[in-house]
Amino acid sequence: MNRINVTQTFLPPFEEYEKILKRAWDKKWITNNGELVLELEEKLKAYLGVEHLLFTNNGTVVLQMALQALEIKGDVITTPFSYVATTNAILWEGSNPVFVDIDPVSFCIDPSKIEASITENTKAILATHVFGVPCDIEAISKIAEKHNLKVIYDGAHAFGCTYNDKSLLSYGDISTCSFHATKVFHTVEGGCIIASSKELYDKLKLYRSFGHYGDDYYSVGINGKNSEFHAAMGLAVLPHMDEILSKRMELWNQYQNLLAPLNLMFLSNHFLKNFNYGYFPCIFNSKVELETALRLLNDHNIFPRKYFYPSLNTLPFLKFKSTCPISENISQRILCLPLYPDLKSSEVEVICSIIKEAAQ
Ligand SMILES: *Cc1c(COP(=O)(O)O)cnc(C)c1O
């Protein structure tokens, strides 16, 4: 069997990419807010229904820019169940991550446990919409208002998800997204940041270009720009979103139907409304059962990933150790199964039958 990875990047027909890229090529303008970057930003705003969006070079620098723009220095309440970039952005910006355990069903930060961790040093909440499942946005915003905290959402998985008829990326003071090649929508490398106000948007725009426009220097900044080559990929992928999402949904449902008889845990059906089917997480009953399944799958040249592992509160380079029993427990039992538009239905069948062997 051919190697099957957890994901495979969706690539549009090459001619479509080439045709778009040629516009920048002919002008010999390949980066620094060229016409393709500007066009992609407009199309993303329309697609997501948001006003203040900036296209950037990845989904990590935007977390750092968000912390800078909101002037966060101190303790940041965050989730232990996310990609390491979420925690590292806090550390890189000189703040301290304070881990609050997750809800065992949504895998997102458990708002009922947040208040117990708030002190006078707490400045913000940085939470992830894990696998595209929305955090408890109402509860988080209530807590934030009461304690005067800023809210940042790492929406790296949230492209194409909606919540209350609005893009899931439109909540919080700032939301970020990743357009990395492994994500549902991609620009090879890339990301975006969505601000809740014009004022924040202007600040972020300045940060993205080193803090200066031409010869006028206003503030510190970073290089958060992306190129015409990346924007061209985004412009070529965006018209295929319907097809990408419906293919993902089809395969997702096939996994769910085939694995339903097994005694495993999956994302609750409750979350599947307005969903992007970005990941198919499968929670085994034990670490041993997971390792058995992983070994069998690897033997068949199939490579799911342990997302998310390790639980971020256990990272070896953290100064302050804390425990998050639910996140630690789930991170040892969770595998994300291969899921991408070109995955074949027959391959899903093979994967499920191998898991069946392991889960008995
Ligand atoms: C992918 C991802 C990121 C980082 O995005 P990059 O574009 O790779 O920098 C951040 N947070 C989460 C939750 C992610 O999955």
The ligand as a Tripos MOL2 file, in Angstrom:
@<TRIPOS>MOLECULE
LIG
   15    15     1     0     0
SMALL
NO_CHARGES

@<TRIPOS>ATOM
      1 C1         -0.8960   24.7350   12.9890 C.3       1 LIG1
      2 C2         -1.1640   25.3830   14.2860 C.ar      1 LIG1
      3 C3         -0.4940   26.5550   14.6770 C.ar      1 LIG1
      4 C4          0.6770   27.1140   13.9370 C.3       1 LIG1
      5 O1          0.4440   27.5090   12.6700 O.3       1 LIG1
      6 P1          1.6750   27.7300   11.6590 P.3       1 LIG1
      7 O2          1.0250   28.3540   10.4740 O.co2     1 LIG1
      8 O3          2.2440   26.3740   11.3530 O.co2     1 LIG1
      9 O4          2.6600   28.6200   12.3180 O.co2     1 LIG1
     10 C5         -0.8900   27.1740   15.8540 C.ar      1 LIG1
     11 N1         -1.8540   26.6570   16.6210 N.ar      1 LIG1
     12 C6         -2.4970   25.5260   16.3060 C.ar      1 LIG1
     13 C7         -3.5830   25.0220   17.1950 C.3       1 LIG1
     14 C8         -2.1520   24.8230   15.1280 C.ar      1 LIG1
     15 O5         -2.7620   23.6700   14.8420 O.3       1 LIG1
@<TRIPOS>BOND
     1     1     2 1
     2     2     3 ar
     3     2    14 ar
     4     3     4 1
     5     3    10 ar
     6     4     5 1
     7     5     6 1
     8     6     7 2
     9     6     8 1
    10     6     9 1
    11    10    11 ar
    12    11    12 ar
    13    12    13 1
    14    12    14 ar
    15    14    15 1
@<TRIPOS>SUBSTRUCTURE
     1 LIG1         1 GROUP 0 **** ****
